[in-house]
Amino acid sequence: MYLLCVILITIAAVLMCLIVLVQNSKGGGLASGFASSNQIMGVKKTTDFIEKATWGLAAFMVVACIVATYAIPQAEIVDESLLQQNAIENNAVNPTAVPDLSEPVAPEAPAQGE
């Protein structure tokens, strides 16, 4: 689902770039080429279509981004660190064992004769 949303957002972004490049900020753009009255779509209808396509793609991208946010695959939440998990699995550490600190441990004397 997430990958589908990302692909659709990418396609919509490319189309949005193309539509915006076709438009002219002063009202000309692609519509200025259709100035003759015998065209199927006149100047006004062409600019209306391009403007509606721009707004439609913008709205689609917003909705698709929101859907993609909810479709992001979530990692499993772990309470313990990975090091602690590995130590427990390998029986290196007994998590329930409490060291006995009541008896002092004498340090070992260095070996003589070296």
The first five atom37 places (N, CA, C, CB, O) and aatype in JSON, in Angstrom:
{
  "aatype": [12, 18, 10, 10, 4, 19, 9, 10, 9, 16, 9, 0, 0, 19, 10, 12, 4, 10, 9, 19, 10, 19, 5, 2, 15, 11, 7, 7, 7, 10, 0, 15, 7, 13, 0, 15, 15, 2, 5, 9, 12, 7, 19, 11, 11, 16, 16, 3, 13, 9, 6, 11, 0, 16, 17, 7, 10, 0, 0, 13, 12, 19, 19, 0, 4, 9, 19, 0, 16, 18, 0, 9, 14, 5, 0, 6, 9, 19, 3, 6, 15, 10, 10, 5, 5, 2, 0, 9, 6, 2, 2, 0, 19, 2, 14, 16, 0, 19, 14, 3, 10, 15, 6, 14, 19, 0, 14, 6, 0, 14, 0, 5, 7, 6],
  "atom_mask": [
    [1, 1, 1, 1, 1],
    [1, 1, 1, 1, 1],
    [1, 1, 1, 1, 1],
    [1, 1, 1, 1, 1],
    [1, 1, 1, 1, 1],
    [1, 1, 1, 1, 1],
    [1, 1, 1, 1, 1],
    [1, 1, 1, 1, 1],
    [1, 1, 1, 1, 1],
    [1, 1, 1, 1, 1],
    [1, 1, 1, 1, 1],
    [1, 1, 1, 1, 1],
    [1, 1, 1, 1, 1],
    [1, 1, 1, 1, 1],
    [1, 1, 1, 1, 1],
    [1, 1, 1, 1, 1],
    [1, 1, 1, 1, 1],
    [1, 1, 1, 1, 1],
    [1, 1, 1, 1, 1],
    [1, 1, 1, 1, 1],
    [1, 1, 1, 1, 1],
    [1, 1, 1, 1, 1],
    [1, 1, 1, 1, 1],
    [1, 1, 1, 1, 1],
    [1, 1, 1, 1, 1],
    [1, 1, 1, 1, 1],
    [1, 1, 1, 0, 1],
    [1, 1, 1, 0, 1],
    [1, 1, 1, 0, 1],
    [1, 1, 1, 1, 1],
    [1, 1, 1, 1, 1],
    [1, 1, 1, 1, 1],
    [1, 1, 1, 0, 1],
    [1, 1, 1, 1, 1],
    [1, 1, 1, 1, 1],
    [1, 1, 1, 1, 1],
    [1, 1, 1, 1, 1],
    [1, 1, 1, 1, 1],
    [1, 1, 1, 1, 1],
    [1, 1, 1, 1, 1],
    [1, 1, 1, 1, 1],
    [1, 1, 1, 0, 1],
    [1, 1, 1, 1, 1],
    [1, 1, 1, 1, 1],
    [1, 1, 1, 1, 1],
    [1, 1, 1, 1, 1],
    [1, 1, 1, 1, 1],
    [1, 1, 1, 1, 1],
    [1, 1, 1, 1, 1],
    [1, 1, 1, 1, 1],
    [1, 1, 1, 1, 1],
    [1, 1, 1, 1, 1],
    [1, 1, 1, 1, 1],
    [1, 1, 1, 1, 1],
    [1, 1, 1, 1, 1],
    [1, 1, 1, 0, 1],
    [1, 1, 1, 1, 1],
    [1, 1, 1, 1, 1],
    [1, 1, 1, 1, 1],
    [1, 1, 1, 1, 1],
    [1, 1, 1, 1, 1],
    [1, 1, 1, 1, 1],
    [1, 1, 1, 1, 1],
    [1, 1, 1, 1, 1],
    [1, 1, 1, 1, 1],
    [1, 1, 1, 1, 1],
    [1, 1, 1, 1, 1],
    [1, 1, 1, 1, 1],
    [1, 1, 1, 1, 1],
    [1, 1, 1, 1, 1],
    [1, 1, 1, 1, 1],
    [1, 1, 1, 1, 1],
    [1, 1, 1, 1, 1],
    [1, 1, 1, 1, 1],
    [1, 1, 1, 1, 1],
    [1, 1, 1, 1, 1],
    [1, 1, 1, 1, 1],
    [1, 1, 1, 1, 1],
    [1, 1, 1, 1, 1],
    [1, 1, 1, 1, 1],
    [1, 1, 1, 1, 1],
    [1, 1, 1, 1, 1],
    [1, 1, 1, 1, 1],
    [1, 1, 1, 1, 1],
    [1, 1, 1, 1, 1],
    [1, 1, 1, 1, 1],
    [1, 1, 1, 1, 1],
    [1, 1, 1, 1, 1],
    [1, 1, 1, 1, 1],
    [1, 1, 1, 1, 1],
    [1, 1, 1, 1, 1],
    [1, 1, 1, 1, 1],
    [1, 1, 1, 1, 1],
    [1, 1, 1, 1, 1],
    [1, 1, 1, 1, 1],
    [1, 1, 1, 1, 1],
    [1, 1, 1, 1, 1],
    [1, 1, 1, 1, 1],
    [1, 1, 1, 1, 1],
    [1, 1, 1, 1, 1],
    [1, 1, 1, 1, 1],
    [1, 1, 1, 1, 1],
    [1, 1, 1, 1, 1],
    [1, 1, 1, 1, 1],
    [1, 1, 1, 1, 1],
    [1, 1, 1, 1, 1],
    [1, 1, 1, 1, 1],
    [1, 1, 1, 1, 1],
    [1, 1, 1, 1, 1],
    [1, 1, 1, 1, 1],
    [1, 1, 1, 1, 1],
    [1, 1, 1, 1, 1],
    [1, 1, 1, 0, 1],
    [1, 1, 1, 1, 1]
  ],
  "atom_positions": [
    [[0.82, -1.19, 0.0], [0.0, 0.0, 0.0], [0.87, 1.25, 0.0], [-0.94, 0.0, 1.2], [0.6, 2.21, -0.73]],
    [[1.91, 1.22, 0.84], [2.81, 2.37, 0.93], [3.53, 2.61, -0.39], [3.82, 2.17, 2.06], [3.63, 3.75, -0.85]],
    [[4.02, 1.53, -1.0], [4.74, 1.65, -2.27], [3.82, 2.17, -3.36], [5.33, 0.3, -2.67], [4.24, 2.98, -4.19]],
    [[2.58, 1.72, -3.38], [1.61, 2.22, -4.36], [1.38, 3.72, -4.19], [0.28, 1.46, -4.21], [1.32, 4.45, -5.17]],
    [[1.25, 4.16, -2.94], [1.06, 5.6, -2.68], [2.26, 6.4, -3.15], [0.81, 5.85, -1.19], [2.1, 7.48, -3.74]],
    [[3.45, 5.9, -2.9], [4.66, 6.62, -3.32], [4.74, 6.71, -4.84], [5.92, 5.92, -2.77], [5.12, 7.75, -5.38]],
    [[4.38, 5.65, -5.53], [4.4, 5.67, -6.99], [3.37, 6.65, -7.53], [4.12, 4.27, -7.56], [3.67, 7.42, -8.44]],
    [[2.17, 6.65, -6.97], [1.13, 7.58, -7.42], [1.52, 9.03, -7.13], [-0.2, 7.26, -6.75], [1.24, 9.91, -7.95]],
    [[2.14, 9.29, -6.0], [2.57, 10.65, -5.67], [3.65, 11.1, -6.66], [3.11, 10.73, -4.21], [3.65, 12.25, -7.09]],
    [[4.56, 10.21, -7.01], [5.62, 10.55, -7.96], [5.04, 10.87, -9.34], [6.63, 9.4, -8.07], [5.45, 11.84, -9.97]],
    [[4.1, 10.06, -9.79], [3.46, 10.32, -11.09], [2.72, 11.64, -11.06], [2.49, 9.17, -11.47], [2.8, 12.43, -12.01]],
    [[2.0, 11.9, -9.98], [1.26, 13.16, -9.86], [2.21, 14.35, -9.82], [0.38, 13.15, -8.61], [1.9, 15.4, -10.38]],
    [[3.36, 14.2, -9.18], [4.34, 15.3, -9.12], [4.92, 15.6, -10.5], [5.47, 14.95, -8.14], [5.1, 16.76, -10.86]],
    [[5.21, 14.56, -11.27], [5.73, 14.77, -12.62], [4.67, 15.45, -13.49], [6.17, 13.43, -13.26], [4.98, 16.38, -14.24]],
    [[3.44, 14.98, -13.4], [2.35, 15.62, -14.16], [2.14, 17.07, -13.74], [1.05, 14.83, -13.98], [1.88, 17.93, -14.57]],
    [[2.25, 17.32, -12.44], [2.1, 18.69, -11.93], [3.19, 19.59, -12.52], [2.15, 18.71, -10.38], [2.92, 20.73, -12.92]],
    [[4.43, 19.08, -12.56], [5.52, 19.87, -13.15], [5.23, 20.19, -14.62], [6.87, 19.11, -13.03], [5.43, 21.32, -15.06]],
    [[4.76, 19.2, -15.36], [4.47, 19.43, -16.78], [3.33, 20.43, -16.96], [4.12, 18.11, -17.46], [3.41, 21.31, -17.82]],
    [[2.29, 20.3, -16.16], [1.15, 21.22, -16.29], [1.55, 22.64, -15.91], [-0.01, 20.75, -15.41], [1.12, 23.6, -16.56]],
    [[2.36, 22.79, -14.87], [2.78, 24.12, -14.46], [3.69, 24.74, -15.53], [3.5, 24.07, -13.1], [3.62, 25.95, -15.77]],
    [[4.53, 23.92, -16.16], [5.4, 24.46, -17.22], [4.6, 24.87, -18.45], [6.44, 23.43, -17.61], [5.02, 25.77, -19.18]],
    [[3.47, 24.22, -18.7], [2.63, 24.58, -19.84], [1.96, 25.93, -19.6], [1.56, 23.49, -20.1], [1.73, 26.69, -20.54]],
    [[1.65, 26.22, -18.37], [0.96, 27.47, -18.04], [1.9, 28.65, -18.18], [0.39, 27.42, -16.62], [3.12, 28.52, -18.03]],
    [[1.32, 29.78, -18.47], [2.07, 31.03, -18.48], [1.53, 31.88, -17.35], [1.96, 31.76, -19.86], [0.31, 32.0, -17.19]],
    [[2.4, 32.47, -16.58], [1.94, 33.24, -15.42], [1.13, 34.47, -15.82], [3.12, 33.66, -14.58], [0.39, 35.02, -15.0]],
    [[1.27, 34.91, -17.07], [0.53, 36.1, -17.52], [-0.76, 35.75, -18.24], [1.41, 36.94, -18.42], [-1.41, 36.63, -18.8]],
    [[-1.13, 34.5, -18.23], [-2.4, 34.1, -18.83], [-2.26, 33.54, -20.22], [0.0, 0.0, 0.0], [-3.27, 33.17, -20.82]],
    [[-1.06, 33.45, -20.75], [-0.85, 32.92, -22.1], [-0.62, 31.44, -22.05], [0.0, 0.0, 0.0], [-1.56, 30.66, -21.86]],
    [[0.62, 31.04, -22.21], [0.98, 29.63, -22.13], [0.44, 28.84, -23.31], [0.0, 0.0, 0.0], [0.4, 29.35, -24.43]],
    [[0.04, 27.64, -23.07], [-0.49, 26.78, -24.11], [-1.78, 27.35, -24.69], [-0.73, 25.38, -23.58], [-2.08, 27.15, -25.87]],
    [[-2.51, 28.05, -23.88], [-3.8, 28.6, -24.32], [-3.61, 29.64, -25.42], [-4.54, 29.22, -23.15], [-4.52, 29.83, -26.22]],
    [[-2.47, 30.32, -25.48], [-2.27, 31.35, -26.5], [-2.18, 30.75, -27.89], [-1.02, 32.16, -26.2], [-2.41, 31.45, -28.87]],
    [[-1.84, 29.48, -28.02], [-1.77, 28.82, -29.31], [-3.14, 28.48, -29.87], [0.0, 0.0, 0.0], [-3.24, 28.16, -31.05]],
    [[-4.17, 28.54, -29.07], [-5.53, 28.2, -29.51], [-6.38, 29.45, -29.67], [-6.19, 27.23, -28.52], [-7.53, 29.49, -29.22]],
    [[-5.83, 30.45, -30.3], [-6.54, 31.73, -30.4], [-7.62, 31.71, -31.48], [-5.56, 32.84, -30.69], [-8.55, 32.51, -31.42]],
    [[-7.52, 30.83, -32.45], [-8.53, 30.83, -33.51], [-9.85, 30.31, -32.96], [-8.07, 29.99, -34.71], [-9.88, 29.46, -32.07]],
    [[-10.94, 30.83, -33.51], [-12.26, 30.49, -32.98], [-12.78, 29.15, -33.46], [-13.24, 31.57, -33.35], [-13.78, 28.66, -32.93]],
    [[-12.13, 28.53, -34.45], [-12.64, 27.25, -34.95], [-12.07, 26.05, -34.2], [-12.32, 27.13, -36.43], [-12.28, 24.91, -34.62]],
    [[-11.38, 26.26, -33.13], [-10.86, 25.16, -32.32], [-11.98, 24.57, -31.48], [-9.69, 25.64, -31.41], [-12.97, 25.25, -31.18]],
    [[-11.83, 23.33, -31.1], [-12.85, 22.67, -30.27], [-12.91, 23.33, -28.91], [-12.54, 21.16, -30.13], [-13.99, 23.65, -28.4]],
    [[-11.75, 23.54, -28.32], [-11.7, 24.22, -27.03], [-11.06, 25.59, -27.26], [-10.89, 23.39, -25.96], [-9.94, 25.67, -27.78]],
    [[-11.74, 26.62, -26.9], [-11.2, 27.96, -27.1], [-10.15, 28.27, -26.03], [0.0, 0.0, 0.0], [-9.79, 27.41, -25.23]],
    [[-9.67, 29.51, -26.04], [-8.65, 29.94, -25.1], [-9.15, 29.84, -23.67], [-8.22, 31.38, -25.41], [-8.43, 29.35, -22.8]],
    [[-10.34, 30.27, -23.42], [-10.89, 30.27, -22.07], [-11.03, 28.84, -21.54], [-12.26, 30.97, -22.05], [-10.68, 28.57, -20.4]],
    [[-11.54, 27.93, -22.39], [-11.74, 26.56, -21.93], [-10.41, 25.86, -21.69], [-12.56, 25.78, -22.95], [-10.32, 25.03, -20.78]],
    [[-9.38, 26.17, -22.46], [-8.08, 25.54, -22.27], [-7.48, 25.97, -20.94], [-7.14, 25.88, -23.42], [-6.95, 25.14, -20.2]],
    [[-7.54, 27.27, -20.64], [-6.98, 27.75, -19.38], [-7.78, 27.21, -18.2], [-6.95, 29.28, -19.36], [-7.2, 26.91, -17.15]],
    [[-9.1, 27.08, -18.36], [-9.91, 26.5, -17.28], [-9.53, 25.05, -17.03], [-11.41, 26.6, -17.63], [-9.42, 24.63, -15.88]],
    [[-9.31, 24.29, -18.1], [-8.94, 22.89, -17.95], [-7.58, 22.76, -17.26], [-8.91, 22.19, -19.32], [-7.4, 21.93, -16.37]],
    [[-6.62, 23.57, -17.69], [-5.28, 23.5, -17.09], [-5.33, 23.9, -15.62], [-4.28, 24.41, -17.86], [-4.67, 23.29, -14.79]],
    [[-6.11, 24.92, -15.31], [-6.22, 25.35, -13.91], [-6.9, 24.28, -13.06], [-7.0, 26.68, -13.82], [-6.47, 24.01, -11.94]],
    [[-7.96, 23.67, -13.58], [-8.64, 22.62, -12.84], [-7.75, 21.39, -12.67], [-9.94, 22.23, -13.54], [-7.78, 20.73, -11.63]],
    [[-6.96, 21.08, -13.69], [-6.03, 19.95, -13.59], [-4.97, 20.21, -12.54], [-5.38, 19.66, -14.96], [-4.58, 19.31, -11.8]],
    [[-4.49, 21.47, -12.47], [-3.49, 21.82, -11.46], [-4.05, 21.66, -10.06], [-3.0, 23.26, -11.67], [-3.41, 21.07, -9.19]],
    [[-5.24, 22.2, -9.83], [-5.86, 22.1, -8.5], [-6.21, 20.66, -8.16], [-7.12, 22.97, -8.43], [-6.07, 20.23, -7.01]],
    [[-6.67, 19.9, -9.16], [-7.01, 18.5, -8.92], [-5.79, 17.68, -8.55], [0.0, 0.0, 0.0], [-5.85, 16.86, -7.63]],
    [[-4.67, 17.89, -9.26], [-3.45, 17.16, -8.93], [-2.91, 17.57, -7.56], [-2.38, 17.4, -10.0], [-2.4, 16.73, -6.82]],
    [[-3.03, 18.85, -7.23], [-2.57, 19.3, -5.91], [-3.38, 18.64, -4.81], [-2.66, 20.85, -5.8], [-2.83, 18.18, -3.81]],
    [[-4.7, 18.6, -4.98], [-5.56, 17.96, -3.97], [-5.26, 16.46, -3.88], [-7.05, 18.19, -4.31], [-5.22, 15.9, -2.79]],
    [[-5.05, 15.82, -5.03], [-4.73, 14.39, -5.04], [-3.43, 14.13, -4.3], [-4.63, 13.87, -6.47], [-3.33, 13.18, -3.53]],
    [[-2.42, 14.97, -4.52], [-1.13, 14.78, -3.86], [-1.25, 14.94, -2.34], [-0.1, 15.77, -4.4], [-0.61, 14.2, -1.59]],
    [[-2.07, 15.89, -1.89], [-2.26, 16.07, -0.45], [-2.91, 14.83, 0.16], [-3.12, 17.33, -0.16], [-2.46, 14.33, 1.19]],
    [[-3.97, 14.35, -0.48], [-4.68, 13.17, 0.04], [-3.77, 11.94, -0.01], [-5.97, 12.91, -0.78], [-3.75, 11.14, 0.93]],
    [[-3.02, 11.78, -1.1], [-2.13, 10.62, -1.22], [-1.01, 10.66, -0.18], [-1.53, 10.55, -2.63], [-0.61, 9.62, 0.33]],
    [[-0.52, 11.85, 0.13], [0.52, 11.96, 1.17], [-0.03, 11.6, 2.54], [1.1, 13.39, 1.2], [0.66, 10.96, 3.33]],
    [[-1.26, 11.99, 2.83], [-1.87, 11.64, 4.11], [-2.09, 10.13, 4.2], [-3.21, 12.39, 4.31], [-1.84, 9.52, 5.24]],
    [[-2.57, 9.53, 3.12], [-2.78, 8.08, 3.1], [-1.44, 7.36, 3.24], [-3.49, 7.64, 1.79], [-1.35, 6.36, 3.96]],
    [[-0.4, 7.85, 2.57], [0.92, 7.22, 2.66], [1.47, 7.3, 4.07], [1.89, 7.88, 1.67], [2.18, 6.39, 4.51]],
    [[1.17, 8.37, 4.79], [1.63, 8.51, 6.16], [1.05, 7.41, 7.04], [1.25, 9.88, 6.72], [1.75, 6.85, 7.89]],
    [[-0.21, 7.09, 6.85], [-0.85, 6.04, 7.64], [-0.46, 4.64, 7.16], [-2.35, 6.19, 7.59], [-0.62, 3.66, 7.9]],
    [[0.06, 4.54, 5.93], [0.4, 3.23, 5.38], [1.88, 2.88, 5.56], [0.05, 3.19, 3.91], [2.31, 1.83, 5.1]],
    [[2.65, 3.74, 6.21], [4.07, 3.47, 6.41], [4.21, 2.21, 7.25], [4.8, 4.67, 7.09], [3.58, 2.08, 8.3]],
    [[5.04, 1.27, 6.8], [5.23, 0.06, 7.61], [5.92, 0.41, 8.93], [6.06, -0.99, 6.84], [6.94, 1.09, 8.95]],
    [[5.36, -0.07, 10.01], [5.87, 0.24, 11.35], [6.76, -0.9, 11.83], [4.71, 0.49, 12.35], [6.42, -2.07, 11.65]],
    [[7.87, -0.56, 12.42], [8.75, -1.56, 13.01], [8.18, -2.0, 14.35], [10.21, -1.01, 13.18], [7.45, -1.25, 15.0]],
    [[8.51, -3.22, 14.75], [8.03, -3.73, 16.03], [8.75, -3.01, 17.16], [8.25, -5.27, 16.13], [9.98, -2.88, 17.14]],
    [[8.0, -2.54, 18.13], [8.59, -1.8, 19.24], [9.16, -2.8, 20.24], [7.54, -0.88, 19.93], [8.47, -3.73, 20.66]],
    [[10.41, -2.61, 20.6], [11.1, -3.52, 21.51], [11.45, -2.75, 22.76], [12.37, -4.13, 20.84], [11.98, -1.64, 22.69]],
    [[11.16, -3.35, 23.93], [11.45, -2.69, 25.2], [12.91, -2.85, 25.61], [10.55, -3.24, 26.28], [13.45, -1.99, 26.3]],
    [[13.53, -3.92, 25.21], [14.9, -4.2, 25.62], [15.86, -3.84, 24.5], [15.06, -5.67, 26.03], [15.48, -3.8, 23.33]],
    [[17.09, -3.58, 24.85], [18.1, -3.28, 23.85], [18.49, -4.56, 23.13], [19.34, -2.62, 24.48], [18.26, -5.66, 23.63]],
    [[19.06, -4.42, 21.96], [19.48, -5.59, 21.19], [20.61, -6.34, 21.88], [19.91, -5.17, 19.79], [20.66, -7.57, 21.83]],
    [[21.51, -5.61, 22.53], [22.6, -6.28, 23.24], [22.06, -7.15, 24.37], [23.59, -5.25, 23.8], [22.53, -8.28, 24.58]],
    [[21.09, -6.63, 25.09], [20.51, -7.39, 26.2], [19.77, -8.61, 25.66], [19.56, -6.5, 27.03], [19.85, -9.69, 26.24]],
    [[19.06, -8.45, 24.55], [18.35, -9.59, 23.96], [19.33, -10.67, 23.51], [17.5, -9.13, 22.77], [19.09, -11.85, 23.75]],
    [[20.42, -10.27, 22.87], [21.41, -11.25, 22.41], [22.06, -11.97, 23.6], [22.49, -10.57, 21.55], [22.3, -13.17, 23.53]],
    [[22.35, -11.26, 24.66], [22.96, -11.87, 25.84], [22.02, -12.89, 26.47], [23.36, -10.81, 26.86], [22.46, -13.95, 26.89]],
    [[20.75, -12.57, 26.54], [19.78, -13.49, 27.12], [19.61, -14.72, 26.24], [18.42, -12.79, 27.33], [19.53, -15.84, 26.74]],
    [[19.55, -14.52, 24.92], [19.38, -15.64, 24.01], [20.58, -16.57, 24.04], [19.15, -15.12, 22.59], [20.43, -17.79, 23.9]],
    [[21.77, -16.02, 24.2], [22.97, -16.84, 24.21], [23.34, -17.34, 25.6], [24.13, -16.06, 23.63], [24.42, -17.91, 25.79]],
    [[22.46, -17.14, 26.57], [22.67, -17.57, 27.96], [23.95, -16.99, 28.57], [22.7, -19.08, 28.04], [24.54, -17.6, 29.46]],
    [[24.36, -15.86, 28.09], [25.56, -15.23, 28.63], [25.25, -14.52, 29.94], [26.16, -14.24, 27.62], [26.11, -14.4, 30.81]],
    [[24.03, -14.07, 30.07], [23.64, -13.33, 31.28], [22.32, -13.89, 31.76], [23.54, -11.79, 31.0], [21.4, -14.12, 30.98]],
    [[22.25, -14.12, 33.07], [20.99, -14.52, 33.67], [20.35, -13.25, 34.22], [21.19, -15.63, 34.79], [20.83, -12.72, 35.23]],
    [[19.29, -12.75, 33.6], [18.74, -11.46, 34.04], [18.13, -11.5, 35.44], [17.69, -11.01, 33.06], [17.94, -10.45, 36.06]],
    [[17.83, -12.71, 35.95], [17.24, -12.79, 37.29], [18.29, -12.96, 38.37], [16.25, -13.95, 37.35], [17.99, -12.85, 39.56]],
    [[19.53, -13.23, 37.98], [20.59, -13.44, 38.97], [21.03, -12.11, 39.56], [21.81, -14.18, 38.34], [21.27, -11.14, 38.84]],
    [[21.12, -12.08, 40.9], [21.56, -10.89, 41.6], [22.9, -11.23, 42.25], [20.5, -10.41, 42.67], [22.99, -12.22, 42.97]],
    [[23.91, -10.44, 42.01], [25.22, -10.76, 42.62], [25.17, -10.59, 44.13], [26.33, -9.87, 42.02], [24.5, -9.69, 44.64]],
    [[25.89, -11.47, 44.84], [25.96, -11.41, 46.3], [27.08, -10.45, 46.69], [26.2, -12.84, 46.92], [28.26, -10.78, 46.57]],
    [[26.71, -9.28, 47.16], [27.69, -8.26, 47.5], [27.96, -8.2, 49.0], [27.23, -6.92, 47.01], [28.68, -7.3, 49.46]],
    [[27.41, -9.12, 49.77], [27.6, -9.09, 51.22], [28.99, -9.58, 51.62], [26.55, -9.93, 51.9], [29.52, -9.12, 52.64]],
    [[29.6, -10.49, 50.87], [30.92, -11.0, 51.2], [31.95, -10.25, 50.36], [31.01, -12.54, 50.97], [31.85, -10.23, 49.13]],
    [[32.94, -9.66, 51.0], [33.97, -8.98, 50.22], [34.84, -9.98, 49.5], [34.83, -8.09, 51.12], [35.16, -11.04, 50.04]],
    [[35.22, -9.66, 48.33], [36.06, -10.53, 47.52], [37.48, -9.99, 47.6], [35.55, -10.61, 46.04], [37.72, -8.83, 47.27]],
    [[38.42, -10.83, 48.04], [39.81, -10.41, 48.15], [40.43, -10.42, 46.77], [40.61, -11.32, 49.11], [40.22, -11.36, 46.0]],
    [[41.19, -9.39, 46.46], [41.85, -9.37, 45.16], [42.94, -10.42, 45.11], [42.43, -7.98, 44.86], [43.6, -10.69, 46.11]],
    [[43.12, -11.0, 43.98], [44.14, -12.02, 43.81], [45.52, -11.38, 43.81], [43.91, -12.8, 42.51], [45.71, -10.3, 43.24]],
    [[46.46, -12.03, 44.45], [47.84, -11.52, 44.49], [48.52, -11.81, 43.17], [48.64, -12.14, 45.66], [48.26, -12.84, 42.55]],
    [[49.37, -10.91, 42.74], [50.08, -11.17, 41.48], [51.01, -12.36, 41.64], [50.89, -9.94, 41.04], [51.52, -12.62, 42.73]],
    [[51.23, -13.06, 40.58], [52.08, -14.26, 40.6], [53.53, -13.86, 40.84], [51.95, -15.06, 39.27], [54.03, -12.91, 40.23]],
    [[54.21, -14.58, 41.72], [55.61, -14.3, 42.06], [56.52, -15.1, 41.13], [55.9, -14.65, 43.56], [56.15, -16.17, 40.64]],
    [[57.66, -14.59, 40.9], [58.65, -15.32, 40.15], [58.68, -14.96, 38.67], [0.0, 0.0, 0.0], [59.27, -15.69, 37.87]],
    [[58.11, -13.94, 38.34], [58.16, -13.57, 36.92], [59.24, -12.6, 36.66], [56.86, -12.99, 36.45], [59.43, -12.17, 35.52]]
  ]
}
